[in-house]
Amino acid sequence: TVPDGDYTVKAELAQNEGLDTEMHLSINGGNINIQSGNDGINTSEDNVSVFAMNDGNLRIQVSGETGEGDGIDSNGWILVNGGTVNSFSNAESRDSGVDADKGIYINGGTVVSTGNMPAEIADGKLTAMTFHSMEKLEPSKKYEVKNSEGDVIMEISPKNACTMVAVASEAIIAEDTYTLWQDDTELATGFSGPMEMFHPGMRPNGER
């Protein structure tokens, strides 16, 4: 368990991960900023480990010295019950902001995950929306998530280049339709559900 407080973790040398544990890791508050050469957070016991975000603010940027790295990588489960997670995986590798072998469950809080592989978000009380852009999103530029009425419900500023963005918050309603924009240009239509059923540029109904 990480106690309440303000923390900055820098692990920029080759092979270094930000926070690494063989079992479980829970964050219950505070402000945690991680810069890492590989996974920002890794819980590594196969089919056992749980990473739980319960409260606080977590920001992860994988800087890329190793050529790979998920933002959060669990060999078991990822649970987000509250707080804010901004997780930016390696800009060039096929990694994700959140990755778990047994499932990702978002029950509360706000999550922004970027990478070049889908975040396989399984279930949870909140609806997660995934966007796949045909063009790589540029770091530190501002992007907007809009609902079917054209209202901006979330602003995103990824710290690493990416083609995949997954977001979840109480503002996202499963019955609505969401799109990703930069200025006046629509970049992608969002969908929920397993990504492996879709191909680049494909709409949720299976049409291109």
BAFI-3210 file (N, C-alpha, C; in Angstrom, 3 decimals, decimal comma, padded with zeros to 6 digits):
// residues 208
n [1|2|3|4|5|6|7|8|9|10|11|12|13|14|15|16|17|18|19|20|21|22|23|24|25|26|27|28|29|30|31|32|33|34|35|36|37|38|39|40|41|42|43|44|45|46|47|48|49|50|51|52|53|54|55|56|57|58|59|60|61|62|63|64|65|66|67|68|69|70|71|72|73|74|75|76|77|78|79|80|81|82|83|84|85|86|87|88|89|90|91|92|93|94|95|96|97|98|99|100|101|102|103|104|105|106|107|108|109|110|111|112|113|114|115|116|117|118|119|120|121|122|123|124|125|126|127|128|129|130|131|132|133|134|135|136|137|138|139|140|141|142|143|144|145|146|147|148|149|150|151|152|153|154|155|156|157|158|159|160|161|162|163|164|165|166|167|168|169|170|171|172|173|174|175|176|177|178|179|180|181|182|183|184|185|186|187|188|189|190|191|192|193|194|195|196|197|198|199|200|201|202|203|204|205|206|207|208]
n.u [000,834|000,557|000,999|-000,878|000,304|002,826|004,609|007,415|008,664|011,449|012,734|014,792|016,860|018,074|016,028|014,722|011,876|009,118|007,483|007,592|006,354|006,064|003,650|000,782|-000,429|-001,625|-003,009|-003,935|-004,265|-002,936|-000,393|001,157|003,839|005,307|008,141|009,527|011,835|010,914|008,011|005,700|004,330|004,471|002,990|003,687|003,109|001,953|-001,433|-002,291|-001,541|-002,736|-003,360|-004,554|-006,267|-007,431|-007,818|-006,639|-004,057|-002,560|000,103|001,712|004,506|006,066|009,287|010,950|013,552|014,140|012,862|010,341|007,346|004,592|002,179|000,794|001,214|-000,119|000,181|-001,955|-004,769|-006,243|-007,701|-009,682|-010,982|-011,366|-010,139|-007,665|-006,244|-003,665|-002,061|000,631|001,929|004,920|006,025|006,584|006,433|004,377|002,483|000,442|-001,406|-002,709|-002,579|-003,530|-003,402|-005,566|-007,761|-009,253|-010,869|-012,999|-014,371|-014,829|-013,767|-011,428|-009,987|-007,337|-005,785|-003,059|-001,500|-000,170|-001,433|-004,563|-006,292|-007,455|-010,194|-012,236|-014,671|-016,823|-018,175|-018,193|-018,371|-016,009|-014,352|-012,893|-010,617|-009,338|-006,976|-006,166|-004,058|-001,054|-001,295|-000,046|002,380|001,559|-000,212|-003,599|-006,562|-010,027|-012,805|-015,969|-019,531|-022,621|-024,106|-022,274|-020,997|-018,146|-016,764|-014,477|-011,056|-007,919|-004,437|-001,987|001,188|002,967|003,475|000,878|-001,484|-003,724|-006,327|-007,817|-010,543|-012,241|-014,895|-017,301|-018,761|-019,116|-021,493|-022,994|-024,938|-024,597|-022,913|-019,512|-016,860|-013,507|-011,601|-009,447|-009,069|-011,023|-011,246|-012,403|-011,164|-011,549|-014,041|-015,475|-015,640|-016,927|-015,973|-014,416|-011,352|-010,160|-011,938|-012,094|-010,764|-008,184|-009,573|-012,151|-015,607|-017,826|-020,008|-018,909|-018,502|-016,442]
n.v [-001,189|002,189|004,961|008,000|010,966|013,000|012,023|011,477|009,443|008,446|006,487|006,042|004,675|001,948|-000,948|-000,256|-000,098|001,831|001,508|-001,596|-004,751|-008,073|-008,958|-007,460|-004,086|-001,116|002,103|004,731|007,434|010,819|012,366|011,037|010,803|009,294|008,546|006,446|004,006|001,597|-000,395|001,658|000,996|-002,212|-005,211|-008,408|-011,162|-014,011|-014,367|-013,687|-011,188|-007,920|-004,666|-001,814|001,166|003,504|006,101|009,500|010,954|009,778|009,771|008,687|008,376|006,730|006,758|005,519|004,364|001,644|000,818|-000,178|-000,639|-000,668|001,574|000,912|-002,326|-005,349|-008,677|-009,934|-008,528|-005,271|-002,768|000,074|002,174|004,730|008,154|009,669|008,651|009,027|007,645|007,006|005,123|003,654|005,447|004,295|001,506|-001,512|-001,182|-000,473|002,007|000,963|-002,378|-005,678|-009,097|-010,606|-008,967|-005,682|-003,478|-000,834|001,088|003,556|007,029|008,638|007,827|008,013|006,546|005,906|004,652|002,240|-000,094|-001,700|-000,959|-003,465|-003,254|-004,744|-004,697|-003,289|-000,638|001,772|003,032|002,458|004,068|003,561|004,885|004,721|006,093|006,803|008,370|009,191|010,486|013,532|014,346|016,261|017,953|019,223|017,371|016,568|014,914|014,329|014,240|012,907|015,180|017,068|018,225|018,950|016,588|015,744|016,660|015,920|015,558|013,988|012,791|011,301|010,269|008,519|006,006|004,901|005,652|005,365|006,085|006,721|007,725|009,194|010,821|009,607|007,869|004,775|004,478|006,534|008,178|008,745|010,890|011,618|014,547|016,977|020,298|021,382|018,962|015,707|012,772|010,086|007,594|006,522|003,401|000,799|-002,295|-005,478|-005,001|-006,618|-007,427|-005,543|-003,591|-001,329|001,884|000,969|001,162|000,993|-000,649|-002,375|-001,428|000,304]
n.w [000,000|-000,875|001,044|001,821|000,303|-001,367|-004,169|-006,277|-008,723|-010,433|-012,917|-015,054|-016,265|-018,336|-018,333|-016,000|-013,916|-012,681|-010,166|-008,661|-007,879|-006,588|-005,745|-004,644|-005,170|-003,824|-004,194|-002,244|-002,031|-002,326|-004,444|-007,145|-009,256|-011,981|-013,860|-016,181|-017,552|-018,420|-017,725|-015,989|-013,602|-012,207|-011,402|-010,654|-010,190|-011,685|-012,563|-010,049|-008,866|-007,950|-008,942|-007,417|-007,640|-005,554|-004,615|-005,021|-007,138|-010,002|-012,182|-015,027|-017,106|-019,612|-020,568|-022,423|-022,712|-022,820|-025,069|-024,886|-022,872|-020,749|-019,275|-016,786|-015,741|-015,062|-014,040|-013,135|-012,124|-012,766|-010,868|-010,740|-008,536|-007,717|-007,723|-009,942|-012,949|-015,166|-017,729|-019,714|-022,153|-023,717|-026,576|-029,061|-029,055|-029,085|-026,827|-023,899|-022,035|-019,793|-018,791|-018,300|-017,437|-016,509|-016,386|-016,556|-014,484|-014,073|-011,718|-010,653|-010,441|-012,710|-015,796|-018,079|-020,710|-022,807|-025,806|-028,134|-028,373|-027,692|-024,640|-022,860|-021,478|-019,253|-017,726|-015,204|-013,107|-014,436|-017,794|-020,275|-022,951|-026,098|-028,448|-031,713|-033,549|-036,911|-037,582|-035,882|-032,656|-031,449|-028,935|-026,034|-027,319|-027,451|-027,169|-027,687|-026,199|-027,358|-026,885|-028,317|-028,693|-029,251|-027,149|-025,155|-023,161|-022,014|-021,855|-023,319|-023,021|-024,189|-023,066|-024,456|-027,864|-029,641|-030,818|-029,795|-027,554|-024,451|-022,382|-019,298|-017,243|-014,973|-016,572|-018,998|-020,753|-021,333|-023,334|-025,109|-027,912|-028,782|-029,839|-030,937|-031,081|-032,666|-032,526|-035,128|-036,348|-036,700|-035,344|-034,578|-033,897|-030,892|-029,066|-026,981|-025,427|-026,425|-028,059|-029,954|-031,860|-033,761|-036,477|-037,659|-038,073|-038,218|-037,560|-034,659|-035,423|-037,194|-039,717|-042,092]
ca.u [000,000|001,242|000,254|-001,176|001,472|003,273|005,772|007,921|009,519|012,131|013,497|015,033|017,910|017,590|015,432|014,109|010,449|008,884|007,122|007,575|006,105|005,689|002,284|-000,268|-000,113|-002,800|-002,783|-005,110|-004,318|-001,706|-000,033|002,281|004,310|006,301|008,805|010,243|012,379|010,073|006,680|005,610|003,984|004,399|002,683|004,192|002,779|000,990|-002,785|-002,491|-001,312|-003,776|-003,088|-005,801|-006,250|-008,622|-007,968|-005,416|-003,724|-001,439|000,519|002,809|005,036|007,160|010,165|011,297|014,947|014,212|012,165|009,025|006,862|003,225|002,052|000,537|001,219|-000,390|000,032|-003,253|-005,887|-006,195|-008,960|-009,709|-012,192|-011,462|-008,938|-007,407|-005,112|-003,195|-001,008|001,096|002,920|005,989|005,484|006,875|006,189|002,983|002,146|-000,778|-001,356|-003,104|-002,545|-003,673|-003,653|-006,828|-008,876|-009,211|-012,206|-013,048|-015,596|-014,956|-012,625|-011,207|-008,832|-006,882|-004,732|-002,652|-000,482|-000,340|-002,214|-005,786|-006,429|-008,569|-010,967|-013,193|-015,976|-016,774|-019,366|-018,103|-018,141|-014,755|-014,455|-011,603|-010,495|-008,174|-006,716|-005,327|-002,861|-000,498|-001,539|001,213|002,451|001,323|-001,284|-004,879|-007,609|-011,297|-013,809|-017,293|-020,672|-023,413|-024,613|-021,166|-020,454|-016,851|-016,906|-013,146|-009,915|-006,789|-003,153|-001,034|002,592|003,700|002,743|000,079|-002,594|-004,861|-006,697|-008,961|-010,958|-013,390|-015,283|-018,742|-019,399|-019,333|-022,694|-022,884|-025,904|-024,286|-021,844|-018,430|-015,866|-012,266|-011,365|-008,400|-009,625|-012,269|-011,078|-012,767|-010,102|-011,968|-015,274|-015,191|-016,450|-016,613|-015,953|-013,110|-010,755|-009,664|-012,962|-012,091|-009,561|-007,950|-010,515|-013,459|-016,607|-018,319|-020,938|-018,176|-018,300|-015,315]
ca.v [000,000|003,468|005,874|009,322|011,836|013,403|011,222|011,480|008,287|008,486|005,265|006,290|003,827|000,759|-002,036|000,201|000,135|002,831|000,768|-003,006|-005,659|-009,420|-009,271|-006,468|-002,688|-000,261|003,533|005,196|008,885|011,526|012,682|010,178|011,030|008,274|008,529|005,170|003,493|000,463|-000,225|002,603|000,154|-003,618|-006,212|-009,438|-012,565|-014,460|-014,763|-013,415|-009,795|-006,916|-003,247|-001,124|002,623|003,806|007,542|010,226|011,286|008,986|010,172|007,827|008,582|005,815|007,594|004,737|003,927|000,223|000,538|-000,749|-000,311|-000,252|002,481|-000,003|-003,703|-006,322|-010,060|-010,363|-007,627|-003,849|-002,215|001,508|002,443|006,159|008,906|010,028|007,944|009,402|006,661|007,149|004,077|003,953|006,080|003,554|000,062|-001,958|-001,256|000,235|002,728|-000,005|-003,716|-006,697|-010,419|-011,199|-008,056|-004,310|-003,132|000,566|001,266|004,950|007,869|009,040|007,141|008,294|005,585|006,035|003,720|001,748|-001,318|-001,395|-001,301|-004,418|-002,967|-005,844|-004,470|-002,336|000,197|002,854|002,677|002,924|004,306|003,453|005,550|004,294|007,101|006,363|009,199|009,193|011,702|014,152|014,609|017,583|018,691|019,034|016,660|016,645|013,869|014,956|013,335|012,995|016,543|017,950|018,802|018,426|015,980|015,478|017,128|015,013|016,048|012,894|013,178|010,518|009,994|007,292|005,814|004,409|006,384|004,828|006,990|006,323|008,657|009,194|011,615|008,763|007,058|003,667|004,577|007,651|008,027|009,679|011,078|012,275|015,685|017,978|021,514|021,110|017,711|014,468|011,793|008,702|007,310|005,639|002,203|000,004|-003,714|-006,037|-004,369|-007,551|-007,640|-004,408|-003,313|000,117|002,681|000,340|001,721|-000,024|-001,586|-003,226|-000,790|001,233]
ca.w [000,000|-000,903|001,914|001,310|000,253|-002,696|-004,530|-007,639|-008,959|-011,714|-013,169|-016,465|-016,802|-019,025|-017,544|-014,761|-013,797|-011,658|-008,956|-009,047|-006,768|-007,016|-005,334|-004,864|-004,914|-003,709|-004,002|-001,507|-001,984|-002,636|-005,826|-007,518|-010,621|-012,319|-015,157|-016,152|-018,800|-018,801|-017,145|-014,881|-012,454|-012,575|-010,373|-011,563|-009,901|-012,683|-012,172|-008,626|-008,484|-008,163|-008,739|-007,094|-007,487|-004,759|-004,487|-005,304|-008,517|-010,504|-013,527|-015,474|-018,453|-019,946|-021,381|-023,595|-022,848|-023,131|-026,316|-024,610|-021,543|-020,447|-018,141|-015,673|-016,238|-014,007|-014,481|-012,620|-012,373|-012,461|-010,378|-010,471|-007,762|-007,495|-008,049|-011,340|-013,551|-016,494|-017,944|-021,086|-022,415|-024,670|-027,782|-030,291|-028,952|-029,030|-025,414|-023,534|-020,767|-018,761|-019,355|-017,261|-018,008|-016,053|-016,581|-016,060|-014,011|-013,666|-010,940|-010,261|-010,785|-014,098|-016,385|-019,441|-021,047|-024,205|-026,270|-029,495|-028,247|-026,947|-023,234|-022,844|-020,270|-019,262|-017,128|-014,113|-012,983|-015,413|-019,185|-020,867|-024,382|-026,775|-029,743|-032,500|-034,573|-038,019|-037,505|-034,534|-031,894|-031,065|-027,504|-025,436|-027,966|-026,781|-027,879|-026,981|-026,341|-027,438|-026,926|-029,543|-028,807|-029,555|-025,927|-024,726|-021,835|-021,485|-022,623|-023,162|-023,522|-023,982|-022,950|-025,449|-029,093|-029,498|-031,753|-029,012|-026,351|-023,716|-021,312|-018,498|-016,191|-014,750|-017,630|-020,174|-020,602|-022,280|-024,422|-025,981|-028,894|-028,482|-030,880|-030,534|-031,963|-032,480|-033,119|-035,851|-037,092|-036,007|-035,540|-034,354|-033,159|-029,767|-028,843|-025,799|-025,731|-026,783|-029,233|-030,950|-032,863|-034,666|-037,246|-037,712|-038,833|-038,256|-036,652|-033,716|-036,055|-038,098|-041,004|-042,170]
c.u [000,869|000,448|000,061|000,069|001,786|004,572|006,142|008,910|010,123|012,988|013,825|016,129|017,316|017,137|014,695|012,609|010,214|008,603|006,918|007,349|005,689|004,247|001,332|000,256|-001,412|-002,351|-004,066|-005,198|-002,993|-001,537|001,242|002,607|005,454|006,816|009,702|010,739|011,614|008,715|006,699|005,300|003,878|004,078|002,747|003,856|001,660|-000,319|-003,099|-002,496|-002,495|-003,177|-004,426|-005,539|-007,553|-008,887|-006,627|-005,238|-002,454|-001,142|001,770|003,195|006,212|008,051|010,818|012,731|015,072|013,545|010,806|008,546|005,401|003,254|001,876|000,416|001,007|-000,513|-001,215|-004,321|-005,484|-007,595|-008,787|-011,047|-012,409|-010,161|-008,819|-006,146|-004,858|-001,962|-000,634|002,211|003,957|005,393|005,610|006,477|004,693|002,633|000,946|-000,587|-001,768|-003,204|-002,595|-004,049|-005,041|-008,015|-008,655|-010,638|-012,190|-014,397|-015,833|-013,739|-012,597|-009,928|-008,589|-005,683|-004,367|-001,550|-000,721|-000,963|-003,459|-005,663|-007,659|-009,345|-012,187|-014,587|-015,805|-018,032|-019,361|-017,880|-016,824|-014,927|-013,056|-011,668|-009,220|-008,003|-005,818|-004,032|-002,358|-000,769|-000,210|001,233|002,219|000,344|-002,615|-005,885|-008,868|-012,135|-015,173|-018,380|-021,484|-024,016|-023,516|-020,569|-019,112|-016,998|-015,548|-012,107|-008,702|-005,547|-002,107|000,404|003,487|002,850|002,025|-000,931|-003,853|-005,074|-007,904|-009,267|-012,148|-013,633|-016,796|-019,479|-019,705|-020,488|-022,710|-023,782|-025,565|-023,153|-020,800|-017,427|-014,668|-011,909|-010,050|-008,842|-010,934|-012,229|-011,471|-011,751|-010,573|-013,316|-014,964|-016,092|-016,040|-016,666|-014,585|-012,588|-010,404|-010,685|-012,926|-010,746|-009,372|-008,966|-011,919|-014,375|-017,140|-019,264|-020,249|-017,931|-017,090|-015,820]
c.v [001,239|004,454|007,233|010,203|012,221|012,681|011,474|010,333|008,432|007,239|005,249|005,426|002,579|-000,298|-001,546|000,396|001,083|002,226|-000,680|-003,856|-007,017|-009,759|-008,118|-005,064|-001,896|001,179|004,114|006,713|009,482|011,792|011,921|010,403|010,061|008,521|007,296|004,787|002,289|000,683|000,787|001,916|-001,271|-004,453|-007,566|-010,885|-013,021|-014,898|-014,504|-011,914|-008,891|-005,540|-002,558|000,363|003,011|005,295|008,193|010,503|010,542|009,411|009,389|008,202|007,645|006,516|006,850|004,288|002,462|-000,136|-000,083|-000,241|000,100|000,811|001,700|-001,398|-004,637|-007,710|-010,713|-009,386|-006,168|-003,412|-000,722|001,810|003,923|006,831|009,169|009,319|008,522|008,550|006,619|006,138|004,545|004,433|005,212|002,092|-000,249|-002,250|-000,369|000,987|001,868|-001,379|-004,734|-008,027|-010,958|-010,246|-006,699|-003,906|-001,709|000,828|002,711|005,720|008,237|008,384|007,674|007,391|005,755|005,038|003,368|000,355|-000,989|-001,753|-002,186|-004,269|-003,876|-005,416|-003,429|-001,488|001,342|002,302|003,272|003,030|004,293|004,137|005,058|005,284|006,535|007,158|009,213|010,535|012,238|014,490|016,073|018,453|018,340|018,366|016,667|015,409|014,545|013,892|013,584|014,369|017,538|018,631|018,154|017,888|015,642|016,072|016,262|015,674|014,975|013,391|012,379|010,389|008,651|007,197|005,357|005,286|005,686|005,766|006,392|007,389|008,566|009,970|010,798|007,808|006,005|003,845|005,673|007,294|009,104|009,715|011,829|013,339|016,371|019,211|021,162|019,798|016,520|013,394|010,348|008,675|006,291|004,423|001,573|-001,456|-004,168|-005,461|-005,366|-007,828|-006,580|-004,275|-001,808|000,818|002,115|000,964|000,628|-001,036|-002,484|-002,634|000,117|002,627]
c.w [000,000|-000,058|001,260|001,358|-001,172|-003,023|-005,987|-007,770|-010,344|-011,856|-014,656|-017,065|-017,437|-018,023|-016,299|-014,910|-012,630|-010,297|-009,351|-007,813|-007,318|-006,636|-005,669|-004,584|-004,897|-003,514|-003,424|-001,395|-002,377|-004,113|-006,173|-008,981|-010,901|-013,728|-015,179|-017,531|-019,316|-018,141|-016,000|-013,572|-012,945|-011,342|-011,068|-011,241|-010,832|-012,047|-010,705|-008,331|-008,834|-007,956|-008,521|-006,911|-006,798|-004,617|-004,814|-006,781|-008,923|-011,934|-013,904|-016,887|-018,657|-020,960|-022,532|-023,753|-023,231|-024,444|-026,129|-023,254|-021,508|-019,357|-016,852|-016,257|-015,056|-014,619|-013,900|-013,064|-012,139|-012,043|-010,175|-009,813|-007,504|-007,848|-009,544|-011,809|-014,939|-016,774|-019,419|-021,336|-023,427|-026,000|-029,031|-030,239|-028,926|-027,566|-025,132|-022,233|-019,592|-019,411|-018,225|-017,903|-017,676|-016,152|-015,938|-015,729|-013,475|-013,020|-010,522|-010,693|-012,252|-014,599|-017,788|-019,697|-022,510|-024,532|-027,719|-029,519|-027,443|-025,478|-023,112|-021,533|-020,252|-018,826|-016,035|-014,118|-013,983|-016,811|-019,662|-022,374|-024,983|-028,134|-030,428|-033,640|-035,663|-038,080|-036,064|-033,865|-031,378|-029,585|-027,172|-026,210|-027,296|-027,714|-027,024|-027,246|-026,290|-027,452|-028,193|-029,754|-029,167|-028,345|-025,591|-023,317|-021,214|-022,420|-022,289|-023,739|-023,278|-023,945|-023,885|-026,701|-028,968|-030,638|-031,041|-027,788|-025,736|-022,564|-020,582|-017,447|-016,016|-015,835|-018,871|-019,899|-021,699|-023,494|-025,420|-026,947|-028,656|-029,631|-030,307|-031,564|-031,626|-033,248|-033,821|-036,631|-036,221|-036,359|-035,437|-033,655|-032,079|-029,742|-027,528|-026,183|-026,193|-028,091|-030,323|-032,056|-033,955|-035,366|-037,318|-038,601|-038,838|-037,208|-035,733|-034,349|-037,067|-039,467|-040,947|-042,492]
res [t|v|p|d|g|d|y|t|v|k|a|e|l|a|q|n|e|g|l|d|t|e|m|h|l|s|i|n|g|g|n|i|n|i|q|s|g|n|d|g|i|n|t|s|e|d|n|v|s|v|f|a|m|n|d|g|n|l|r|i|q|v|s|g|e|t|g|e|g|d|g|i|d|s|n|g|w|i|l|v|n|g|g|t|v|n|s|f|s|n|a|e|s|r|d|s|g|v|d|a|d|k|g|i|y|i|n|g|g|t|v|v|s|t|g|n|m|p|a|e|i|a|d|g|k|l|t|a|m|t|f|h|s|m|e|k|l|e|p|s|k|k|y|e|v|k|n|s|e|g|d|v|i|m|e|i|s|p|k|n|a|c|t|m|v|a|v|a|s|e|a|i|i|a|e|d|t|y|t|l|w|q|d|d|t|e|l|a|t|g|f|s|g|p|m|e|m|f|h|p|g|m|r|p|n|g|e|r]
***
